[in-house]
């Protein structure tokens, strides 16, 4: 007999509003737009705190991207002034993100080299490449708006979770390695991951000792502050403490040299802004192919990281609001277009700044607006102070951020899910740092596809089918076809019958079904038939997410016949194989839990 397996929700451990702020009633949830202005006192206070974090982050990300520091601040200002009117999310704070820095750097170098030729110096390539990459950011922004119009945000589900984790870990490693020249106070000849590492021993003998001491001291301070369980220290993130302490230490005790300090030009809004070089690109056909490549790369990373970030931030929102992925994608597209027009970097939601916004009591997107106001004031009136900040201090902050993306806990977590997930993750990391982000993610997706076919064959053999009767081609196509074979709706119950393997490649079909329910639905049942021989990690994780999301909307999502699936590890969302009735009867019943 078919049974419905109930999946209990995860205990609600989200932080409440910041100390001293009275929580609203469950029915009185803060709204974006003009209605959100009544919460100005909370958003204003949070905006100041976020600006203190955003200032060093934005400059550091710009430097890692190969762009002038002022460009990072400009992009954060543009995002802050636009997002309150665009909506999509509630407490996320957007601006330049470390995850896109390697992609932007690659874009600047690739387009600059294509435009000037391989014989040009690195300085000339980077100088000419930045206005060209602004064209790519502009086009990517326009495409994001179009994609949001056609509601394709759910298509990001086709990328395996392990490959996305691997991409982020690789980005973390690349961010760390890119900071080594700044931490040593040296200019490196190499600009790629393995080549930079190979050059480190040579540069160690001629490094600027004071710069190195400052950078490593700030890194140590960041890890120490991050490990101390103090509410006072947690109120202001470790990055802000390191920014101010490192700058003061440099002024009072060290002489790092003017070449190792931030340099923002006089009248930055007049002399520090670049514009996209659209016409030079149009008259240089050799840049068209690399331009298309960079646009696709920005769309891929921007879309996946943006949507992953808003999902993570929604879990922290004390008012349990849910962001709109397509509207968020549209907001990012408009912001990227506007940012590129005034020389800014790509814009996506940031988890560090968003978390600080929540802890600071921010309630609406107006916190972004106040953050931008404070950054603009700092840029205009505190330029001389900003120019006293050593680049090594910003590098230490980015090393800390990069470590968070690739720390051992991430590798251990992926390994606990399953050996196949760890394999996809590791391949993605190694290929990415050895080639580039796009090739890395393609390698991860390809490995995921091959492993899915292998596990379908394994399930067939376990069920007594010595050969894949449907054929390998049909099996491959089934990984992309809609797995929902039948839909029935009666008396508030919506039944969806699944007739194919469920993997990340056809998951967006299921997401569409779960998002476009008939009116007056109270219960949704997903029926797992014997044809569902595989449920991968990404799908299991997504289904559990919808169970929790539905429960917050007074809906119920039931997984019928889930007990016929068997996990390949003890992890909650491990890959699941469909077994025959005989094999199931030989094992005790299993209840799915989150």
N, C-alpha and C positions, 0 to 999 in steps of 0.2 A: 504494500500500500504506500502511496506517495505521502511523504511527510514534509511539513514546512519547518525549516530550521530557523529558529529565531536567533538573531545575532545581537547580543546586548551592546549598548552604546558604551563608548569609552567614558570614564568619569570626567566630569567637567572640571578641568584644572586651569581654566583660563583666568588670567589676572583680572580683578575688578578694577574700577576706576582708581586713579591715583589717590593717595592719602589726602584727605581734606575735601574731596569732591563727593557730593551727595549723589548716589546712583539714581538713575531715573527709574520709573516704574516700568515693568516689562512691556506695557503698551505704548510708552512714550520713548520711542527710539529716535535719536538725533537723525535729521535728514540733511542731505546735501543741498546745494543751491542757496537761494536767499533765505530759506527757512532755517538754515544752519547758522545764520549770523547771531541768533539769540544765544548761542553757546560761545560767543567770542572770547569771553574771559578765560575759558579752559583752552581753547585753540590757540589763543595768543601766548599764554604761558608755555604751552607745549611747543609752539613754533619757535620760541627763543631757544629752548633746549635743543630742538632738532637742528637749528641753524649752527649751534656750537659744534655739532657732530658733522653737519653737512659741509662746513667750510673746509676742514682738513681732508675729508673724504673726497670731495669734489676736485680739489687741487691734486691730490695724490693720484686719483684715477686718470685725470688729464695727463699727468706726467707719464704714467705707465702706458697710456694710449699713444704717446708720441706727440701730444698736442700741448699748446701753451697752457699753463695752470689756470689762467683767467677763463679759458673755454669751459672748464668743468663748472666753475661758479656760475657762468652765464646760463648753462643748460639747466642747472638747478633752479635758477631764478625764473626762467621761461616756464618750466614745469609747474612751479608754485603759482604763477599768475594765471595759468590756463586751467589746471585741473579742477578747481572749485566749480567751474562752469561746465565742465565736461562730464564729471561724475564717473560712474562705473564701479568705484570702490569707495570705502568710507574712511578708513584710518591709515591707508597706505600712503607713504611719502615717497614721491618719485624724483628721479634725477639721474645723473650718470652713475653707472654701476660697474663694480670691479669685474663682474662676469663678462662684460662686453669689451673690456680694455684690450685683451689680446686680439680680438676680431678687428677693432678699430685700428690698432697698430698695424696689423697685417694689411688692412685696407689702405692705410696711408703709404706704407712701403711699396705695396704692389702697384698701386695706381701711380705713385711718383716715379717708380722705376719704368713702368710702361710709357709714361709721358716723356721722361727725360732720356731714357735709355740706360742700359746697364753700366755705362761708363761714368755716370754722374756720381758725385760724392754722396755719402749718406746724409749729410746735412742738407744738401740741395734737394735730395729725394724727399726727405721728411717735410721740408718747407713747402715744396710745390705739391706734395701729396695731400696735405691736409685740406686745402680748398677743394680738391678733387673728391676726397672721401665725403665731404659735406654734400656733394651731389648724390652719392650713394645713400646717405642718411635721408636726404630729401625724398628720393624715389621710394625708399623703404617706408617712409611715413605715409606717402600717398597710397602705396599698396596695402598698408595696414588698415587704412580707412576703408578701402574697397573690400578687403577680406572681412572686416567686421560687418560691413553692410550685408554680405552674403552669409553671415553667421557661421564662419568656419573655425571659430576658436576651438571647437570640440575636436578638430582634426589633429590637434597637438597630441591627442591620446595615442596616435599611431607610433609615437616614439617610445621604445621600451624604457621602463623606469630605470633599469640598471644602466642603460646607455646614457640617459640624461644625468644620472648620478656620476657616471664615469666622465662625462663631458665637464661637469662642474668641478670634479676633483682635478682633472687635467688643467682646467682654468686656474684653479688654486695653485697648482705646482708652477704653472707658467708665470703667474703673478709674483710668486716668491722669487723665482730665478731672475725675473726682470728687474727686481729691486737690488740685486747684488752690485751692479755698478754704482748705484747711489749710496749704498752702505759702505762701499770701499772708497768712495770719492774719486773714482777712476772712470775714464771713458774706455769702453770695450770696443774692440774691432768686430766681435761677433754679435749677432742679434737674434740667433735662434737658440732654442732650449739647450740642446746638447753641446753646441759650440760655446755658449756662454759658460756652462759648467767647466768645459775643458780649458777655458781661458782664465778661470779663477786662480789657480796656483801661480800663474805668471804675474797676475795683478796684485796678489797678496804682498809681494815683496816691495811694491812701490805704493801701497795704499796710503791714504791720509788717515793716520792713526786716530786723530781727534774725531774725524767723521765716523770712523768705524766704532770707536768707543761710544759716541753719542747714539748711533743707530742700534747697536747691540744692547746698550743700556735701556733704551726705550722699549725694545722688544721684550727684554726681561721684565720691565715694569708692567707692560701690558699683560703678560701671562700671570704675574704675581697678583695684580689687581683683579684680573678675571677669576682667580681662584679664591680670593678672600670673600667670605660670606658676610659682607657688611652692607646694610641697607643704605648707609651714607654713600659708600663707594658705588653701589649699584644705581643710585639715583642719577648719577652722571656716568656714562659709559667709560670704560678704561681708555678708549681712544682719545677722549677729550682731555683726560688727565695727562696722558702721554704727550699730547699736542702742546699743552701749556707748560708742563714740567720740562719737556725736552727743549722747547724754545727758550725758556728762562735759563736753563743750564747752559745752553749755547751762548747766550748773551753774557752771562756772568763768569763762566769758567773756561770756555773753549773759544778757539779761533778756527772755525772750519773753512774760512775763505769765502769771498763774495761769490765765486763760481759755484759754490755748493748751497747757495740760498735761493729761495723762491724769487722770481723776477716778474712782477706784474707791471706793465708799462704805465707811464703817467697818463692820466685821463683814459682809463681802460675802456670805457664805453665809446670812446672816440677813436683810439689808436690800437685797441687790443682785439677788435672784432674782425673776423674774416667772413667772407661771403662765398657761397658755392661758385666754382668756376664752371658754369654750365656750358658756355660757348667754347672754351678751350677743349672740353670733353667732346662736344659735337664735331669739332674740327680735328680730332685726333682719334681715328678709327681703332688704333692699336689699344686704346683704353676701354673699348666697349665691352669686350669679353671679360676682362678682370673686373670691370664695373658691375656687370651682371652677377658675377660670382660673389662679390662683396655684398651686393643687395640681398641675394639669397641667404648668405651667411648671417647677415644682420636680422633678416626676417625670422630665420630659424631660431637663433639664440634669443632674440628679443621676445618672440612669441612664447616659446616654451618657458623661459625664465620668468616672464611677466605673469603668466597664468599660474605657474607653480608658486610664485611669491604671494599672489593675492589669496590663493587657497590656504597657504600657511598663515597669513595674517588674519584671515577670517576666523581661524580657530582661536586666535587671541583676542578677538573683538569682544569686550565685555557685554555688548548689547546684542550679540548673536545675529548680526546682519550678514547678508550674503552678497558678495560682489557679483556684478554682471560681467562675465568674461568677454563677451563681444563688445560691450560698451567700454570696457577697460582697454581692449585692443584698439578701439576707435580713438579713445583719449590719448593713448600712447602714439598713435599715428599722427594726430593733429599736433601733439607736442613735439614729436621728432621733426615734422616739417617746419614748424616755427623755430625750433632750436637751430636747425641747419641754416636757416635764413640769416641768423645773427651770429653764426660761427660756433654754436654749441655742439656738444656731443650727443650721442644717442641717449634716450630717456626711457627708463623702466622703473617699476616699483623696487624699492630697496628694503630688505628684511631688517637690517640693523636700524635704519632711520625710522621705519614703521613701528618696530618694537619700542623704540625710544618715545615715539609719539603716543603710543598707548599708555606706557608707563608714566608719561608726563601729563596724562589726562586729556589728550586730544580726542575730539568727538566727531569731527567732520573733516571734509577736504579743505576747509578754511585754514587748518593748521599748515597745509602746504603754502597757502597764500602768505601767512605771517612769516613762515620760514623764509620765503622769497624776499619779503620786505626787509627782514633783518640782514640777509645776505647782501642785498643791494646797498644798504647803509654801510655795512662793513667794507664792501668793495670800493665805495666812493670816498668814505671818510677815514678808513683804516688801512689804506694801501701801504703806507710806509711801515706799519706794524706787520702786515702780512709778509712784506718783503724781508723781514727779519727771521722768518721761519726756515730752518734748514731742510733741505730736501730729504736728508736722512731720517728726520722725524716722520715725514709723510711716508717714506719707504717702510719704516718700522710698522706703521699702522696697517699698510697694505700687506706686509708679511703676515701680520696677525690675522687679517681677513682671509688671506690665501690659505693659511693653516686651517682655519675653520672649515674651508671647503674640502680640504684633502686630508684631514687629520686621521689618525689610525682608527678612531671610532667609526668613521664612515666606511672604511674597508671592512672592519669587523662586522658592522651591521649588514652590509651586503652579503658577506660570507655566511652569516647566520640564516639568511633567507634561502640560500641554496647554492650549491657549487656552480650550477649553470649561470646563476645571476652574477656570481663572482667572476666567472670567465668572461661574460659580456662586459662587465665593468672594467676588468683589467685590460682587455683588448682595446676598449674605447680609450682608456687613459694612455696606453703605450702608443697607439697609432696617432692620437691627437698631439701629444707632445713631440712626436717624431716627424709629423707632417703638418697638418693644420686641423682646425676644428671641424670643418665640413667632412673631410676624409675620415676623421675619427668617428664622427657620429654615423656616417655611412657604414663603416666597418662594424660598429656595434649593432646597427640594424641588420646587416647581412648575417652576422653571427646569430642573432636572435631568430632570424627566419630559418636558418639551417637547423638550429636546436629545436625549434617548434616542429618542423617536419620529422626530426628524429624522435621526439617524444610521442608524436602521433603514431609513428611506427611502433614504438615501444608499447604503447597502450594496446595497439592491435595485436601484438604478439602475446601480451599478458592475457588478453581476452580470447586467445586460442585462434586468432586469425593469422596464419603464418605469412600471408602476403597482404599488401594493401589492395583490397579488392577494388577500391575506387580509383586506383592509379595515382601516381605521384603528381601528375598535372592537376587532376581534380582536387587532390589533397592540398596542393599549393593554392589553387583558386579559392578553396573553402576558407583559407586563412584571411581572405579579404572580403568575402561575401557577407551579407547581412545574416547573422546567426539566428535571427528571430523568424521562425517559420509560420507561426499562427498567433493571432491576437483575438481575444474574446473579452467582452465587457458586459457585466450584468450585476445589477444591484450594488453598485459601488466598488465591485471587485474587477480589476483589470488583470487578465491572465496573458502572459507572454510565454510562448513555447520556444525553447532554444533547440536548434537541430544541427548545429555545427560547432566545431571547436571555438572557444572564446580566447582570443589573443589580442594583443595591442593593435594589430593591423585591421581588425574588424570591430574594435571596441567602440569607435565613434558611432556605429550604427546603434549599438545598445544605449549609448549616452543620449542619442537623439530620441530614442523611444522613451527613455526615462524622463526626458525633459519636456516632451510633448504629449502629456497624458490627456485623456478625455476629461471633460468636466465632471465634477462630483465624484471623483475617484477617492476612495478611502483606503483601499488595500491594493498593492501591486504584487503579483506573484510571478516569479521567474521559474519556469519549469525546466529542469535539466533532464533531457532525454538521453538515452544510451548513445546517441550520435555525438554528444558533447564529450569527446574523449580527452579533451585538454582544456584547462583553464589556467592561463599563465598568471604570473605574479602581478603584472600591471592591472589585469582585469580583476583579480581577486581584491586587490587594494582599492580599486575604483568602486566595486560593488559594496564593499564595507563602508566606504565613504558615503555612498548614497543611502545605505541603511541609516546611518547617523543623521544625514541631512534630512531625510524624510521624517525621521522621528521628531525633529525640531519644527516640522510643519504639520504635525498631527496626521502624518501618513504612516503607513506600514509597508515595508518591503520584505517579502518573504521569499526565501530561496528553497524551492521545492525540489526534493531529491538531492539536495546537497550532500547527504550522507553517502551517496554512491561514489563520491569523489575521494581520492586519497592523496594527501600531501606528500611531497618528497623531502620535507624537512619539518621540524617542529615549529617553524615560524608561522604566525597567524596567516599571512598572505603568501605562503609558499605556493609553488606551482602544483596544480592538482591534476591527477590522471583519472579518467573515467574507467571504472572496473565493471566487469560483468556481475550478474546476480550471484553466481556461485562463489566468486572471490569475495564479494561483500559479506555473504552469510558466514564466511569463515573468520570474519573479524568482528569485534564488538562495535556497536553503534558509535558514531562520532558526532559530536555537536560542534558546529562552527562557532567560534567566539572571536571577538575583536580584541 
